[in-house]
């Protein structure tokens, strides 16, 4: 089997913990110039691309600015930094639970995205940790929803990232979540929920559909009081919003969920008062590099359980 040749290293440094964009000019196309291809490929528009070229912000493998008339060369790489969006600062820290020469285990707060995506770029757990720990090569082994708090595994060395990502792909990591939701005495627990979940591009909420189950979750009741309960949730699969969908389908949607059972008004920007009451509590795995048995636990307490009146207000 022929191995793919790795792309050349970036000639541009990170900016605010965010990698530059790398583009490879595809073969089989016949653009006159690199500029013409970028205008057609990117949504920024001709004016923005021309401005970036004139400012020397688009560079080749040697770090040299790409001139406006550079001929199109199939297979060529170019790099540039996108203008960062205006981002609302999430006023909660990312806590480091564990760190060695191979991995960083961080406890991510609610509202903070794990990795740069869409309108969340520099204000993400990955970008923050790269800056705060001074580890530019740090990468995420998996992702946690922006609205969910808890443990995330990051990898220090790029050449080892695939080994840790394979743990999640091959279901060799035990992940246990905790949630606060309503209490229904008629709901028989523990139980294993199985369904088929569909998440369509451009649609905020996922939904259950007919067909072979692709989402499996174990739901257990830990304790209850005053009409609400604390649950232990163990996903066996990793569909988008899986735990949130399953809890809503059981008739006990997770408190603070803006999507399930119905999509709610997101509220004003910078409103961090009522976080989703879902926490990635523990991570357990055998380290593929060192062979160590790891078990990490978040010390966070979900506020809708510890201080409900304050959270609800």
C-alpha positions as CSV (number, residue, x, y, z in Angstrom):
1,X,0.0,0.0,0.0
2,X,1.4,3.3,-1.1
3,X,1.9,5.8,1.8
4,X,0.7,9.4,1.3
5,X,3.5,12.0,1.4
6,X,3.0,14.3,4.3
7,X,2.5,18.0,3.5
8,X,5.4,20.3,4.0
9,X,5.7,22.2,7.3
10,X,4.0,25.6,7.5
11,X,6.3,28.5,6.8
12,X,4.0,30.7,8.9
13,X,3.8,30.6,12.7
14,X,0.6,30.2,14.6
15,X,-1.3,33.4,15.5
16,X,-3.1,33.5,18.9
17,X,-2.7,29.7,19.1
18,X,-4.4,29.2,15.7
19,X,-2.7,27.4,12.8
20,X,-2.6,29.1,9.4
21,X,-4.8,27.8,6.6
22,X,-3.0,25.4,4.2
23,X,-4.3,24.9,0.7
24,X,-3.1,22.5,-2.0
25,X,-3.7,23.6,-5.6
26,X,-5.5,20.5,-7.0
27,X,-4.3,18.7,-10.1
28,X,-6.4,18.5,-13.2
29,X,-7.3,22.2,-13.2
30,X,-6.0,24.9,-15.6
31,X,-6.3,28.2,-13.9
32,X,-4.0,31.0,-15.3
33,X,-2.8,32.1,-11.9
34,X,-2.9,31.1,-8.2
35,X,-4.9,34.3,-7.6
36,X,-7.6,33.3,-10.0
37,X,-8.0,29.9,-8.3
38,X,-8.2,31.4,-4.8
39,X,-10.8,33.8,-5.9
40,X,-12.9,31.0,-7.3
41,X,-12.3,28.6,-4.4
42,X,-12.7,30.8,-1.4
43,X,-15.8,32.6,-0.3
44,X,-14.0,35.8,0.7
45,X,-14.3,37.4,-2.7
46,X,-11.9,38.9,-5.2
47,X,-11.4,42.2,-3.3
48,X,-10.3,40.4,-0.1
49,X,-8.0,38.0,-1.9
50,X,-6.4,40.8,-3.8
51,X,-5.9,42.7,-0.6
52,X,-4.2,39.7,1.0
53,X,-1.9,39.2,-1.9
54,X,-0.9,42.9,-2.0
55,X,-0.2,42.7,1.7
56,X,2.0,39.6,1.3
57,X,-0.3,37.5,3.5
58,X,-0.5,34.5,1.1
59,X,2.9,32.7,1.0
60,X,4.4,29.6,-0.7
61,X,6.3,26.7,0.8
62,X,9.4,28.9,1.3
63,X,7.4,31.6,3.0
64,X,7.7,34.0,0.1
65,X,4.6,36.1,-0.7
66,X,2.6,34.9,-3.7
67,X,2.5,37.7,-6.4
68,X,-0.7,38.5,-8.2
69,X,0.6,37.0,-11.5
70,X,2.1,33.8,-10.1
71,X,1.3,31.0,-12.5
72,X,-1.0,28.2,-11.3
73,X,1.0,25.0,-10.5
74,X,-1.0,21.9,-9.7
75,X,0.1,20.3,-6.3
76,X,1.6,23.6,-5.0
77,X,0.8,24.5,-1.4
78,X,0.0,28.0,-0.1
79,X,-0.6,29.3,3.4
80,X,-2.3,32.3,4.9
81,X,-4.0,33.4,8.1
82,X,-7.7,34.2,8.0
83,X,-8.9,37.3,9.7
84,X,-10.1,36.2,13.2
85,X,-13.7,36.8,13.9
86,X,-14.8,39.0,16.8
87,X,-15.3,36.5,19.6
88,X,-17.1,36.8,22.9
89,X,-14.6,35.9,25.6
90,X,-15.7,32.9,27.7
91,X,-14.9,34.1,31.3
92,X,-14.0,30.7,32.7
93,X,-10.5,29.1,32.8
94,X,-9.4,25.8,31.2
95,X,-8.0,23.7,34.1
96,X,-5.2,21.3,33.4
97,X,-5.9,18.0,35.2
98,X,-2.9,16.1,34.1
99,X,0.2,16.7,31.9
100,X,3.2,14.7,30.8
101,X,5.5,14.6,27.8
102,X,2.8,12.9,25.7
103,X,-0.7,14.2,26.7
104,X,-2.5,17.0,28.4
105,X,-5.9,16.3,30.0
106,X,-7.9,19.5,30.5
107,X,-11.2,20.3,32.2
108,X,-13.1,22.5,29.7
109,X,-15.7,24.9,30.9
110,X,-19.2,25.3,29.5
111,X,-19.6,27.5,26.5
112,X,-16.0,27.1,25.2
113,X,-15.4,25.2,22.0
114,X,-12.8,22.5,22.0
115,X,-11.1,23.3,18.7
116,X,-11.3,26.1,16.1
117,X,-14.4,25.9,14.0
118,X,-16.8,28.3,12.5
119,X,-17.0,31.5,14.5
120,X,-15.0,30.1,17.4
121,X,-11.3,30.2,16.6
122,X,-8.9,31.8,19.1
123,X,-11.5,31.5,21.9
124,X,-11.3,27.7,22.1
125,X,-9.8,25.3,24.5
126,X,-7.0,24.2,22.1
127,X,-5.9,27.7,21.2
128,X,-6.0,28.8,24.8
129,X,-3.9,25.8,25.9
130,X,-1.4,26.3,23.1
131,X,-0.8,29.9,24.4
132,X,-1.0,29.2,28.1
133,X,1.2,26.1,28.1
134,X,3.5,27.3,25.2
135,X,3.0,24.1,23.3
136,X,2.3,25.2,19.7
137,X,2.0,21.6,18.4
138,X,-0.7,20.6,20.8
139,X,-3.6,18.9,19.1
140,X,-7.0,17.4,20.2
141,X,-7.5,13.7,20.3
142,X,-11.3,14.2,20.3
143,X,-13.9,16.9,20.7
144,X,-16.5,17.9,23.3
145,X,-19.6,19.9,22.5
146,X,-19.1,23.7,23.1
147,X,-22.0,23.7,25.6
148,X,-20.7,20.6,27.5
149,X,-18.1,20.9,30.2
150,X,-15.5,18.4,31.3
151,X,-12.5,16.3,30.4
152,X,-10.8,16.5,27.0
153,X,-7.6,14.7,25.9
154,X,-5.0,16.7,24.0
155,X,-1.8,15.3,22.5
156,X,1.6,17.0,22.7
157,X,3.4,15.4,19.8
158,X,1.8,15.5,16.3
159,X,3.4,12.2,15.4
160,X,1.6,10.5,18.3
161,X,-1.8,12.1,17.7
162,X,-3.0,9.2,15.5
163,X,-2.4,6.6,18.2
164,X,-4.6,8.5,20.7
165,X,-7.3,9.3,18.2
166,X,-7.4,5.6,17.4
167,X,-8.4,4.9,21.1
168,X,-11.6,6.9,20.6
169,X,-12.2,5.5,17.1
170,X,-11.8,1.9,18.3
171,X,-13.9,2.5,21.5
172,X,-11.0,1.8,23.8
173,X,-11.8,4.9,26.0
174,X,-14.4,4.7,28.7
175,X,-16.2,8.0,29.0
176,X,-18.7,8.7,31.7
177,X,-20.9,11.8,31.8
178,X,-23.0,13.4,34.5
179,X,-26.2,15.3,33.9
180,X,-28.9,17.1,35.9
181,X,-32.4,16.8,34.5
182,X,-36.0,16.5,35.6
183,X,-37.1,13.5,37.7
184,X,-39.8,11.1,36.5
185,X,-40.7,8.4,39.1
186,X,-42.4,6.4,36.3
187,X,-39.2,6.2,34.3
188,X,-37.6,2.8,34.8
189,X,-33.8,3.1,35.2
190,X,-31.1,2.0,34.7
191,X,-31.7,1.3,31.0
192,X,-29.8,1.2,27.7
193,X,-31.2,3.5,25.0
194,X,-30.7,2.5,21.4
195,X,-31.9,4.6,18.4
196,X,-30.8,6.0,15.1
197,X,-29.8,9.6,15.2
198,X,-29.5,11.9,12.2
199,X,-27.7,15.2,12.3
200,X,-28.2,17.2,9.1
201,X,-25.7,19.8,7.9
202,X,-27.0,23.3,8.6
203,X,-29.7,22.1,11.1
204,X,-29.0,22.9,14.7
205,X,-30.7,19.9,16.3
206,X,-30.3,16.2,15.6
207,X,-33.3,13.9,15.5
208,X,-34.2,10.3,15.9
209,X,-35.3,8.4,12.8
210,X,-36.3,4.9,11.8
211,X,-33.6,2.4,11.0
212,X,-30.7,0.5,12.4
213,X,-29.5,2.0,15.7
214,X,-26.3,4.0,15.5
215,X,-26.5,5.5,19.0
216,X,-26.3,3.6,22.3
217,X,-26.4,5.2,25.7
218,X,-26.6,3.7,29.3
219,X,-28.7,5.9,31.6
220,X,-28.5,5.5,35.4
221,X,-30.2,7.4,38.2
222,X,-27.8,8.5,40.9
223,X,-30.1,10.5,43.2
224,X,-33.1,12.8,43.1
225,X,-34.7,15.6,45.1
226,X,-37.2,18.4,44.6
227,X,-38.3,17.3,41.1
228,X,-34.9,17.0,39.6
229,X,-32.3,14.3,39.4
230,X,-28.6,13.6,38.9
231,X,-27.8,11.0,36.2
232,X,-24.8,9.0,35.1
233,X,-24.7,8.7,31.3
234,X,-22.3,6.3,29.5
235,X,-22.3,6.6,25.7
236,X,-21.3,3.4,23.8
237,X,-21.2,5.4,20.5
238,X,-20.4,8.9,19.6
239,X,-23.2,10.5,17.6
240,X,-23.6,14.3,17.7
241,X,-25.7,15.4,20.7
242,X,-26.4,11.7,21.5
243,X,-26.8,12.1,25.2
244,X,-28.9,15.2,24.8
245,X,-31.2,13.5,22.3
246,X,-31.6,10.4,24.3
247,X,-32.4,12.2,27.6
248,X,-35.0,14.3,25.8
249,X,-36.6,11.2,24.2
250,X,-36.9,9.7,27.7
251,X,-38.9,12.8,28.7
252,X,-36.3,14.2,31.0
253,X,-34.3,16.7,28.9
254,X,-31.1,18.0,30.4
255,X,-31.5,21.3,32.2
256,X,-30.3,24.3,30.3
257,X,-30.4,22.6,26.9
258,X,-31.3,25.2,24.2
259,X,-32.0,22.6,21.5
260,X,-33.9,19.7,23.1
261,X,-36.8,19.1,23.2
262,X,-37.3,22.4,21.2
263,X,-34.9,24.9,19.8
264,X,-34.9,28.0,22.0
265,X,-33.9,31.6,21.5
266,X,-30.1,31.6,22.0
267,X,-30.4,34.8,24.1
268,X,-27.9,37.7,24.0
269,X,-24.3,37.2,23.3
270,X,-22.2,36.9,26.4
271,X,-25.0,35.3,28.5
272,X,-23.2,32.6,30.4
273,X,-25.7,32.3,33.3
274,X,-27.5,29.0,32.6
275,X,-25.0,26.5,31.2
276,X,-26.2,23.1,29.9
277,X,-26.1,20.7,32.9
278,X,-23.9,18.1,31.2
279,X,-20.4,17.2,32.3
280,X,-17.8,14.8,30.9
281,X,-17.0,13.5,34.3
282,X,-14.4,10.7,33.8
283,X,-12.0,9.4,31.1
284,X,-10.4,6.0,31.3
285,X,-7.9,4.4,28.9
286,X,-4.6,2.6,28.5
287,X,-2.0,5.0,27.1
288,X,-0.9,3.6,23.7
289,X,2.6,5.1,24.0
290,X,3.5,4.5,27.7
291,X,1.2,1.6,28.5
292,X,0.0,3.4,31.7
293,X,-3.5,2.9,32.9
294,X,-5.1,6.3,33.2
295,X,-8.3,7.3,35.0
296,X,-9.1,11.0,35.3
297,X,-12.1,12.7,37.0
298,X,-13.4,16.2,36.8
299,X,-13.9,17.9,40.1
300,X,-16.7,20.2,38.7
301,X,-20.1,20.3,40.4
302,X,-23.1,21.0,38.2
303,X,-24.7,24.2,39.6
304,X,-28.3,23.1,38.9
305,X,-27.7,20.4,41.5
306,X,-25.5,22.2,44.0
307,X,-27.3,25.6,43.9
308,X,-30.4,25.3,41.8
309,X,-32.1,28.5,42.8
310,X,-29.1,30.6,41.9
311,X,-28.7,28.7,38.5
312,X,-32.4,29.0,37.7
313,X,-32.5,32.7,38.6
